[in-house]
């Protein structure tokens, strides 16, 4: 049974090492828009952070790392969470084994190297920037592929672009050039085995 609660953002534990800072900034902009109290409540409910209770009762983020980081960057202290599973009875080793089995552990660094749960940062503020995660997200938002069914799919797309796109991702012009390449690549046969692949756009008429 899913439990709804409110949690302090700086106590939530990441299950990933990286995030996309460009994604975070976009979510900061969206979050900071003026809203009535009722609208703000609806906004937070719509982006409730998905968590899993782990050893010692700590809450581990299963989804919405970027929203959690955006809200902390904005100076927010609390946010609504959904506790979608309770694994607090497991010892740490068995907990992480179960998290891997459930597909909730993605310990890839900013170079795409697969590390271990021991390398996870203690809070989302310690997560490292991987610009290819932002590139994958914005390419998906542009309609070049469908959202994969899980976070592993997101990392697959980031890894794909890392292998094929070489630009200065720290600059706006460089990221724009990378986007153009990424959209073309996502539609090409090179990406056909990736989750969410849609192929070339069909022209009307």
C-alpha positions as CSV (number, residue, x, y, z in Angstrom):
1,X,0.0,0.0,0.0
2,X,1.3,3.4,-0.9
3,X,1.6,5.9,2.0
4,X,1.6,9.6,1.5
5,X,3.6,11.8,3.9
6,X,5.7,14.9,4.1
7,X,9.5,14.7,4.4
8,X,12.5,17.0,4.8
9,X,14.1,17.2,1.4
10,X,17.7,17.1,2.8
11,X,17.0,13.7,4.4
12,X,16.0,11.9,1.3
13,X,18.6,9.5,0.0
14,X,19.4,9.3,-3.7
15,X,19.5,6.0,-5.6
16,X,21.5,7.6,-8.4
17,X,24.8,9.3,-8.6
18,X,24.1,11.8,-11.3
19,X,21.4,14.2,-12.6
20,X,21.2,16.8,-15.3
21,X,21.7,20.3,-14.0
22,X,19.9,21.8,-17.1
23,X,16.9,19.7,-16.1
24,X,17.1,20.9,-12.5
25,X,17.2,24.5,-13.7
26,X,14.1,24.0,-15.8
27,X,12.3,22.4,-12.9
28,X,13.4,25.3,-10.7
29,X,11.8,27.8,-13.2
30,X,8.6,25.8,-13.3
31,X,8.4,25.4,-9.5
32,X,9.0,29.1,-8.8
33,X,6.1,30.3,-10.9
34,X,3.6,32.3,-8.9
35,X,0.6,30.2,-7.9
36,X,-2.3,30.4,-5.4
37,X,-2.0,28.2,-2.3
38,X,-4.5,25.8,-3.8
39,X,-2.6,25.6,-7.2
40,X,0.7,25.2,-5.4
41,X,-0.7,22.3,-3.4
42,X,-2.0,20.7,-6.6
43,X,1.4,21.2,-8.2
44,X,3.3,19.5,-5.4
45,X,0.8,16.6,-5.3
46,X,1.3,16.1,-9.0
47,X,5.1,15.9,-8.5
48,X,5.1,13.9,-5.2
49,X,8.5,12.3,-4.7
50,X,8.4,8.5,-5.0
51,X,10.3,6.9,-2.2
52,X,11.1,3.5,-0.6
53,X,11.6,3.1,3.2
54,X,15.0,1.5,3.8
55,X,17.2,0.5,6.8
56,X,16.7,2.7,9.8
57,X,13.5,4.2,8.3
58,X,15.5,6.4,5.8
59,X,13.6,7.3,2.7
60,X,15.3,6.5,-0.6
61,X,14.2,8.3,-3.8
62,X,12.8,5.9,-6.4
63,X,11.7,8.7,-8.8
64,X,11.9,12.5,-9.0
65,X,15.5,13.2,-8.1
66,X,15.5,16.3,-10.3
67,X,12.4,17.8,-8.6
68,X,13.9,17.1,-5.1
69,X,17.2,18.9,-6.1
70,X,15.3,21.8,-7.8
71,X,13.3,22.4,-4.6
72,X,16.4,22.3,-2.4
73,X,18.1,24.7,-4.7
74,X,15.1,27.0,-4.3
75,X,15.5,26.9,-0.5
76,X,12.5,24.7,0.1
77,X,12.7,22.4,3.2
78,X,9.8,20.0,2.9
79,X,7.9,18.2,0.1
80,X,5.2,15.6,-0.2
81,X,6.4,12.0,-0.7
82,X,4.8,8.7,-1.6
83,X,6.3,5.7,0.2
84,X,5.7,3.0,-2.5
85,X,7.5,0.2,-0.7
86,X,8.7,-0.6,2.8
87,X,12.1,-2.4,2.9
88,X,13.1,-1.0,6.3
89,X,13.2,-4.6,7.8
90,X,16.1,-5.5,5.5
91,X,19.8,-5.3,6.5
92,X,21.8,-2.9,4.2
93,X,23.3,-5.6,2.0
94,X,20.0,-7.3,1.4
95,X,18.3,-3.9,1.0
96,X,20.5,-2.9,-1.9
97,X,20.2,-6.4,-3.5
98,X,16.5,-6.0,-3.4
99,X,16.7,-2.4,-4.8
100,X,18.7,-3.7,-7.7
101,X,16.2,-6.5,-8.3
102,X,13.4,-3.9,-8.3
103,X,15.3,-1.6,-10.7
104,X,15.7,1.2,-8.3
105,X,19.5,1.5,-8.1
106,X,21.3,3.3,-10.9
107,X,24.9,3.9,-9.8
108,X,26.3,5.4,-13.0
109,X,28.7,8.3,-12.7
110,X,29.0,11.3,-15.0
111,X,31.2,9.3,-17.4
112,X,28.7,6.5,-17.7
113,X,30.7,4.2,-15.6
114,X,28.8,1.7,-13.4
115,X,29.7,2.0,-9.8
116,X,28.1,0.6,-6.6
117,X,25.7,1.7,-3.9
118,X,28.7,2.7,-1.8
119,X,29.3,5.6,-4.2
120,X,25.9,7.1,-3.9
121,X,25.9,10.6,-2.4
122,X,24.1,11.1,1.0
123,X,21.7,13.7,-0.4
124,X,20.5,15.0,-3.7
125,X,22.7,18.1,-3.2
126,X,25.7,15.8,-3.6
127,X,24.6,14.4,-7.0
128,X,27.0,15.1,-9.9
129,X,26.0,16.8,-13.1
130,X,25.9,14.5,-16.2
131,X,25.0,16.8,-19.2
132,X,24.1,13.8,-21.2
133,X,21.2,13.1,-18.9
134,X,19.9,16.6,-19.7
135,X,20.5,16.0,-23.4
136,X,18.5,12.8,-23.2
137,X,15.6,14.5,-21.3
138,X,15.4,17.5,-23.6
139,X,15.6,15.3,-26.7
140,X,12.7,13.3,-25.4
141,X,10.8,16.4,-24.6
142,X,11.3,17.5,-28.2
143,X,9.4,14.3,-29.2
144,X,12.4,12.5,-30.7
145,X,11.5,9.4,-28.6
146,X,9.0,8.3,-26.0
147,X,9.7,8.2,-22.3
148,X,11.0,4.8,-21.3
149,X,9.1,2.8,-18.8
150,X,11.9,3.1,-16.1
151,X,15.0,5.1,-15.1
152,X,17.3,2.5,-16.7
153,X,15.9,3.5,-20.1
154,X,16.8,7.1,-19.4
155,X,20.4,6.0,-18.6
156,X,20.5,4.0,-21.8
157,X,19.6,7.0,-23.9
158,X,22.2,9.2,-22.0
159,X,24.8,6.5,-22.7
160,X,23.8,6.3,-26.4
161,X,24.2,10.1,-26.8
162,X,27.5,10.0,-24.9
163,X,28.9,7.6,-27.5
164,X,27.7,9.6,-30.5
165,X,27.6,13.3,-29.6
166,X,30.8,15.3,-28.8
167,X,30.1,18.9,-28.1
168,X,30.9,21.6,-25.5
169,X,27.9,20.7,-23.3
170,X,28.7,23.5,-20.8
171,X,27.9,26.3,-23.3
172,X,24.5,27.1,-24.6
173,X,25.6,27.1,-28.3
174,X,27.3,23.7,-27.7
175,X,24.3,22.2,-26.0
176,X,22.1,23.5,-28.9
177,X,24.4,21.8,-31.4
178,X,24.2,18.7,-29.3
179,X,20.4,18.8,-29.3
180,X,20.3,19.0,-33.1
181,X,22.5,15.9,-33.4
182,X,20.7,14.1,-30.7
183,X,17.3,14.5,-32.3
184,X,18.6,13.2,-35.6
185,X,20.3,10.3,-33.8
186,X,17.2,9.4,-31.8
187,X,15.2,9.1,-35.0
188,X,17.9,7.1,-36.8
189,X,18.3,3.3,-37.1
190,X,21.2,3.5,-34.7
191,X,18.7,4.0,-31.8
192,X,16.2,1.4,-32.9
193,X,17.0,-1.0,-30.0
194,X,16.5,1.7,-27.3
195,X,13.3,1.9,-25.3
196,X,10.9,4.5,-26.6
197,X,12.3,4.5,-30.1
198,X,9.8,6.0,-32.6
199,X,11.8,6.3,-35.8
200,X,11.5,9.0,-38.4
201,X,8.5,11.4,-38.4
202,X,5.8,10.6,-40.9
203,X,5.0,13.5,-43.1
204,X,1.4,14.4,-43.6
205,X,-0.2,14.2,-47.0
